[in-house]
Amino acid sequence: MSILPGPPSTWIIVGPALLVAALLILISVFTRTEKRPPEDGWKGIYYYAPEYPALLVPKRFGIGWTLNFGNPWSWVVLAVIILAVALPFILSVRPLHQPR
């Protein structure tokens, strides 16, 4: 008889991703500003402007939003996204030592 865990449920993987997406959409709706962020905050494809309070800023080119890495909350959002992606893989790894 094997004590190996079964494959992780789809909702363990999809649930946190949907939750993060819903939170980002709500944040962008409620924190939307009419003015464009200052152009001097762009560092290549990243935006870093501690003096600009918005968490999400419109991308310079194309469609979408990006995080303002000058806002401390953007690092929390990034950590939650990384954890939501990594946690199902970490939990599905078979333990190296199993008691007999």
Secondary structure, 3 states (H helix, E strand, C coil): CCCCCCCCCHHHHHHHHHHHHHHHHHHHHHCCCCCCCCHHHEECCEECCCCCCCCEEECCCCCCEEEECCCHHHHHHHHHHHHHHHHHHHHHCCCCCCCC
